[in-house]
């Protein structure tokens, strides 16, 4: 079951386990990975969504390959902080993930994360094609880094 308090996630991780950040969209899932010290998030990959079974197989392979001990999933709340249709879709996706694989999971507010990432990529003068290729994994890294920064504020 997803954690209500994101601060509890650290205590559930095995030593040297990494966190994986997910930016769940309708067409893609952006993935990011933390270091084992839980201080830096890096963009990892993008999964093109098809059937949930195939999406889960790709996600599980990444979890195994990188020694992931928990997930931080971006929750696309509306600007007023309430759930909307996209939020409900992400919650259902994570419910299905947890039914398939028992991993600690925390939600993290991702309002405007993709917009912030795109703005930075435009400022870095990346082409539209390059931005489209990396925006989902960059947004996942932005979400995960926000969580890691928050987590490391506390001793």
Backbone as CSV, one residue per row, in Angstrom:
resi,resn,N_x,N_y,N_z,CA_x,CA_y,CA_z,C_x,C_y,C_z
1,UNK,0.841,-1.188,0.000,0.000,0.000,0.000,0.882,1.247,0.000
2,UNK,0.515,2.271,-0.770,1.302,3.501,-0.780,1.382,4.118,0.615
3,UNK,2.484,4.758,0.891,2.679,5.394,2.179,1.964,6.727,2.207
4,UNK,1.380,7.053,3.311,0.758,8.366,3.451,1.805,9.413,3.798
5,UNK,2.832,9.016,4.506,3.904,9.921,4.890,5.159,9.551,4.104
6,UNK,5.568,10.381,3.146,6.753,10.056,2.339,8.023,9.861,3.172
7,UNK,8.073,10.438,4.371,9.236,10.288,5.233,9.457,8.865,5.712
8,UNK,8.437,8.034,5.668,8.553,6.642,6.113,9.280,5.768,5.101
9,UNK,9.405,6.223,3.878,9.979,5.398,2.817,11.419,5.008,3.112
10,UNK,12.227,5.932,3.588,13.641,5.641,3.866,13.797,4.457,4.819
11,UNK,12.983,4.409,5.854,13.066,3.335,6.842,12.706,1.959,6.313
12,UNK,12.061,1.899,5.187,11.655,0.622,4.602,12.642,0.088,3.574
13,UNK,13.669,0.871,3.274,14.633,0.467,2.250,15.753,-0.382,2.839
14,UNK,16.182,-1.372,2.089,17.357,-2.154,2.466,18.599,-1.278,2.296
15,UNK,19.662,-1.640,2.976,20.914,-0.890,2.867,21.380,-0.881,1.408
16,UNK,21.817,0.270,0.929,22.308,0.479,-0.435,21.243,0.314,-1.524
17,UNK,19.983,0.289,-1.127,18.914,0.218,-2.134,18.729,1.609,-2.737
18,UNK,18.302,1.635,-3.967,18.040,2.882,-4.675,16.540,3.138,-4.716
19,UNK,16.197,4.369,-4.982,14.817,4.729,-5.256,14.662,4.974,-6.743
20,UNK,13.509,4.634,-7.251,13.195,4.912,-8.650,12.038,5.900,-8.684
21,UNK,12.210,6.959,-9.447,11.149,7.931,-9.643,10.369,7.602,-10.902
22,UNK,9.058,7.761,-10.844,8.196,7.491,-11.989,7.354,8.717,-12.312
23,UNK,7.350,9.089,-13.575,6.447,10.107,-14.101,5.491,9.355,-15.019
24,UNK,4.326,9.016,-14.491,3.375,8.168,-15.202,2.461,9.018,-16.067
25,UNK,2.531,8.791,-17.359,1.651,9.471,-18.300,0.758,8.462,-18.997
26,UNK,-0.085,8.922,-19.879,-0.986,8.020,-20.590,-0.276,7.251,-21.698
27,UNK,0.807,7.822,-22.238,1.531,7.173,-23.332,2.901,6.662,-22.929
28,UNK,3.493,7.250,-21.896,4.837,6.876,-21.479,4.957,6.880,-19.959
29,UNK,6.009,6.232,-19.482,6.387,6.288,-18.073,7.852,6.696,-18.039
30,UNK,8.110,7.871,-17.506,9.484,8.324,-17.359,10.080,7.718,-16.104
31,UNK,11.333,7.269,-16.194,12.009,6.640,-15.065,13.263,7.419,-14.695
32,UNK,13.506,7.524,-13.402,14.725,8.125,-12.881,15.225,7.242,-11.752
33,UNK,16.507,7.375,-11.446,17.136,6.514,-10.454,17.973,7.345,-9.496
34,UNK,17.885,7.013,-8.218,18.725,7.692,-7.230,20.038,6.939,-7.086
35,UNK,21.007,7.595,-6.465,22.220,6.897,-6.071,21.913,6.131,-4.777
36,UNK,22.841,5.315,-4.324,22.594,4.503,-3.125,22.599,5.338,-1.855
37,UNK,23.150,6.545,-1.904,23.136,7.432,-0.739,21.856,8.258,-0.662
38,UNK,20.991,8.096,-1.658,19.708,8.796,-1.725,19.878,10.314,-1.705
39,UNK,20.815,10.780,-2.541,21.026,12.218,-2.603,20.896,12.799,-4.006
40,UNK,21.143,12.007,-5.038,21.113,12.513,-6.411,20.207,11.648,-7.282
41,UNK,19.357,12.298,-8.058,18.478,11.608,-9.012,19.006,11.827,-10.420
42,UNK,18.987,10.767,-11.215,19.430,10.848,-12.610,18.348,10.286,-13.521
43,UNK,18.117,10.933,-14.666,17.178,10.365,-15.636,17.650,8.978,-16.067
44,UNK,16.729,8.056,-16.240,17.113,6.686,-16.578,16.596,6.250,-17.947
45,UNK,15.298,6.180,-18.111,14.737,5.627,-19.341,13.280,6.052,-19.463
46,UNK,12.687,5.722,-20.595,11.269,5.957,-20.830,10.650,4.665,-21.322
47,UNK,9.562,4.268,-20.710,8.805,3.090,-21.141,7.622,3.584,-21.961
48,UNK,7.507,3.102,-23.186,6.337,3.401,-24.018,5.219,2.486,-23.554
49,UNK,4.114,3.051,-23.110,3.027,2.247,-22.544,2.275,1.484,-23.621
50,UNK,1.993,0.242,-23.291,1.155,-0.612,-24.145,0.117,-1.254,-23.229
51,UNK,0.225,-2.553,-23.005,-0.630,-3.249,-22.037,0.045,-3.185,-20.677
52,UNK,-0.767,-3.203,-19.613,-0.176,-3.114,-18.279,0.814,-4.246,-18.043
53,UNK,0.512,-5.427,-18.506,1.407,-6.574,-18.314,2.805,-6.279,-18.883
54,UNK,2.854,-5.695,-20.071,4.132,-5.363,-20.706,4.821,-4.200,-19.985
55,UNK,4.024,-3.209,-19.577,4.576,-2.077,-18.827,5.203,-2.573,-17.522
56,UNK,4.507,-3.474,-16.845,4.988,-3.992,-15.567,6.240,-4.838,-15.752
57,UNK,6.288,-5.604,-16.826,7.479,-6.428,-17.098,8.700,-5.530,-17.309
58,UNK,8.535,-4.442,-18.052,9.647,-3.512,-18.286,10.057,-2.825,-16.990
59,UNK,9.087,-2.417,-16.197,9.371,-1.766,-14.923,10.069,-2.730,-13.960
60,UNK,9.575,-3.952,-13.871,10.178,-4.962,-12.983,11.616,-5.264,-13.391
61,UNK,11.881,-5.310,-14.683,13.244,-5.562,-15.160,14.179,-4.437,-14.717
62,UNK,13.714,-3.202,-14.795,14.531,-2.063,-14.356,14.747,-2.092,-12.843
63,UNK,13.723,-2.444,-12.100,13.836,-2.534,-10.642,14.904,-3.553,-10.264
64,UNK,14.862,-4.711,-10.887,15.848,-5.763,-10.605,17.255,-5.357,-11.029
65,UNK,17.370,-4.839,-12.219,18.674,-4.487,-12.778,19.406,-3.452,-11.929
66,UNK,18.663,-2.502,-11.348,19.292,-1.382,-10.652,19.204,-1.459,-9.131
67,UNK,18.718,-2.560,-8.578,18.652,-2.708,-7.130,17.739,-1.693,-6.460
68,UNK,16.568,-1.513,-7.035,15.607,-0.539,-6.529,14.848,-1.128,-5.347
69,UNK,14.785,-0.358,-4.272,14.089,-0.806,-3.075,12.777,-0.097,-2.820
70,UNK,12.477,0.951,-3.598,11.239,1.693,-3.409,10.976,2.621,-4.575
71,UNK,9.737,3.055,-4.685,9.312,3.907,-5.785,8.791,5.244,-5.266
72,UNK,9.099,6.301,-5.998,8.528,7.621,-5.751,7.769,7.983,-7.020
73,UNK,6.467,8.066,-6.888,5.609,8.274,-8.052,5.060,9.694,-8.035
74,UNK,5.254,10.399,-9.133,4.724,11.748,-9.259,3.210,11.726,-9.310
75,UNK,2.585,12.513,-8.468,1.128,12.579,-8.409,0.674,13.900,-9.019
76,UNK,0.006,13.848,-10.179,-0.371,15.073,-10.893,-1.631,15.731,-10.329
77,UNK,-1.481,16.337,-9.164,-2.601,17.040,-8.561,-2.967,18.267,-9.398
78,UNK,-4.219,18.675,-9.294,-4.622,19.914,-9.955,-3.963,21.082,-9.233
79,UNK,-3.955,22.244,-9.838,-3.318,23.405,-9.226,-3.929,23.777,-7.877
80,UNK,-5.205,23.420,-7.658,-5.837,23.702,-6.371,-5.528,22.617,-5.330
81,UNK,-4.696,21.631,-5.709,-4.283,20.586,-4.776,-5.210,19.391,-4.704
82,UNK,-6.252,19.382,-5.493,-7.222,18.285,-5.474,-6.915,17.283,-6.575
83,UNK,-7.494,16.094,-6.408,-7.355,15.051,-7.425,-8.167,15.416,-8.660
84,UNK,-7.642,15.025,-9.813,-8.347,15.165,-11.074,-8.303,13.823,-11.794
85,UNK,-8.758,13.772,-13.036,-8.762,12.511,-13.784,-7.366,11.898,-13.939
86,UNK,-6.343,12.721,-14.181,-4.980,12.185,-14.318,-4.497,11.602,-13.000
87,UNK,-4.846,12.250,-11.899,-4.447,11.761,-10.580,-5.054,10.390,-10.331
88,UNK,-6.319,10.239,-10.664,-6.996,8.960,-10.477,-6.344,7.871,-11.326
89,UNK,-5.929,8.216,-12.540,-5.247,7.245,-13.399,-3.920,6.798,-12.821
90,UNK,-3.164,7.731,-12.248,-1.878,7.390,-11.632,-2.104,6.532,-10.396
91,UNK,-3.103,6.874,-9.592,-3.402,6.063,-8.408,-3.784,4.630,-8.806
92,UNK,-4.554,4.486,-9.876,-4.936,3.143,-10.334,-3.721,2.389,-10.852
93,UNK,-2.856,3.067,-11.588,-1.636,2.434,-12.082,-0.798,1.916,-10.923
94,UNK,-0.606,2.746,-9.891,0.215,2.310,-8.757,-0.445,1.178,-7.985
95,UNK,-1.752,1.193,-7.920,-2.483,0.087,-7.273,-2.187,-1.217,-8.010
96,UNK,-2.188,-1.164,-9.331,-1.883,-2.352,-10.132,-0.423,-2.778,-9.968
97,UNK,0.483,-1.800,-9.901,1.903,-2.110,-9.693,2.091,-2.826,-8.363
98,UNK,1.466,-2.302,-7.311,1.617,-2.901,-5.982,0.979,-4.281,-5.893
99,UNK,-0.047,-4.528,-6.695,-0.653,-5.861,-6.724,0.291,-6.851,-7.400
100,UNK,1.110,-6.361,-8.329,2.032,-7.227,-9.060,3.373,-7.377,-8.353
101,UNK,3.754,-6.373,-7.570,5.081,-6.380,-6.937,5.021,-5.607,-5.623
102,UNK,5.515,-6.224,-4.575,5.473,-5.596,-3.259,6.705,-4.723,-3.060
103,UNK,6.524,-3.430,-3.266,7.592,-2.450,-3.074,7.037,-1.280,-2.279
104,UNK,7.824,-0.716,-1.374,7.355,0.507,-0.738,7.253,1.621,-1.779
105,UNK,6.234,2.421,-1.646,5.949,3.437,-2.652,5.429,4.688,-1.959
106,UNK,5.894,5.818,-2.396,5.387,7.094,-1.889,5.016,7.972,-3.072
107,UNK,3.957,8.733,-2.905,3.575,9.712,-3.909,4.286,11.021,-3.615
108,UNK,4.593,11.768,-4.686,5.214,13.085,-4.535,4.530,14.042,-5.493
109,UNK,4.165,15.193,-5.005,3.468,16.201,-5.801,4.316,16.576,-7.018
110,UNK,3.748,16.432,-8.188,4.497,16.727,-9.411,3.883,17.865,-10.223
111,UNK,3.086,18.686,-9.590,2.474,19.793,-10.331,3.535,20.604,-11.056
112,UNK,3.339,20.790,-12.329,4.174,21.627,-13.195,5.604,21.115,-13.383
113,UNK,5.876,19.854,-13.050,7.236,19.331,-13.199,7.654,19.276,-14.670
114,UNK,6.787,18.810,-15.533,7.140,18.724,-16.947,7.363,20.121,-17.528
115,UNK,6.549,21.065,-17.127,6.715,22.447,-17.595,8.071,23.003,-17.167
116,UNK,8.457,22.757,-15.920,9.751,23.246,-15.423,10.905,22.607,-16.185
117,UNK,10.803,21.317,-16.444,11.852,20.605,-17.172,11.942,21.110,-18.608
118,UNK,10.788,21.288,-19.256,10.797,21.793,-20.633,11.390,23.195,-20.705
119,UNK,11.076,24.028,-19.739,11.625,25.388,-19.710,13.150,25.330,-19.625
120,UNK,13.687,24.454,-18.775,15.142,24.313,-18.655,15.766,23.793,-19.949
121,UNK,15.077,22.863,-20.614,15.620,22.315,-21.859,15.605,23.357,-22.976
122,UNK,14.587,24.205,-22.998,14.546,25.287,-23.987,15.674,26.268,-23.717
123,UNK,15.887,26.591,-22.442,16.977,27.495,-22.079,18.338,26.903,-22.458
124,UNK,18.438,25.573,-22.438,19.684,24.905,-22.830,19.778,24.734,-24.345
125,UNK,18.786,25.270,-25.074,18.756,25.261,-26.538,18.696,23.853,-27.134
126,UNK,17.963,22.951,-26.465,17.768,21.614,-27.038,16.697,21.689,-28.123
127,UNK,16.871,20.891,-29.160,15.889,20.866,-30.247,14.589,20.238,-29.757
128,UNK,13.509,20.487,-30.470,12.214,19.878,-30.122,12.321,18.357,-30.112
129,UNK,13.014,17.822,-31.090,13.165,16.372,-31.190,13.897,15.818,-29.964
130,UNK,14.967,16.469,-29.559,15.732,16.012,-28.393,14.916,16.161,-27.117
131,UNK,14.180,17.278,-26.999,13.331,17.483,-25.817,12.278,16.399,-25.721
132,UNK,11.642,16.079,-26.836,10.603,15.055,-26.839,11.158,13.694,-26.425
133,UNK,12.408,13.437,-26.799,13.021,12.137,-26.494,13.342,11.967,-25.015
134,UNK,13.604,13.078,-24.306,14.071,12.938,-22.921,13.168,13.577,-21.869
135,UNK,12.100,14.239,-22.261,11.302,14.999,-21.303,10.713,14.128,-20.202
136,UNK,10.257,12.923,-20.511,9.611,12.087,-19.497,10.592,11.615,-18.429
137,UNK,11.764,11.171,-18.857,12.763,10.729,-17.865,13.330,11.918,-17.100
138,UNK,13.443,13.076,-17.752,13.914,14.277,-17.054,12.881,14.726,-16.014
139,UNK,11.602,14.624,-16.349,10.547,14.972,-15.387,10.568,14.002,-14.209
140,UNK,10.809,12.711,-14.476,10.912,11.729,-13.389,12.080,12.070,-12.475
141,UNK,13.202,12.508,-13.042,14.362,12.901,-12.240,14.041,14.151,-11.421
142,UNK,13.304,15.088,-11.993,12.901,16.305,-11.291,12.030,15.949,-10.080
143,UNK,11.094,15.039,-10.286,10.209,14.583,-9.203,11.029,13.890,-8.115
144,UNK,11.866,12.946,-8.519,12.670,12.193,-7.558,13.640,13.104,-6.819
145,UNK,14.259,14.054,-7.513,15.193,14.960,-6.851,14.476,15.837,-5.832
146,UNK,13.274,16.260,-6.153,12.483,17.030,-5.192,12.234,16.234,-3.922
147,UNK,11.903,14.964,-4.085,11.690,14.098,-2.924,12.993,13.913,-2.140
148,UNK,14.094,13.633,-2.842,15.379,13.418,-2.162,15.830,14.670,-1.409
149,UNK,15.654,15.835,-2.016,16.013,17.077,-1.344,15.192,17.254,-0.068
150,UNK,13.903,16.981,-0.153,13.038,17.067,1.023,13.466,16.049,2.081
151,UNK,13.728,14.836,1.653,14.087,13.755,2.577,15.400,14.071,3.317
152,UNK,16.345,14.661,2.629,17.645,14.917,3.224,17.704,16.205,4.039
153,UNK,16.608,16.930,4.124,16.544,18.090,5.018,16.481,17.640,6.466
154,UNK,16.045,16.421,6.693,15.861,15.897,8.057,17.030,14.970,8.390
155,UNK,17.495,15.003,9.635,18.614,14.133,10.024,18.248,12.665,10.015
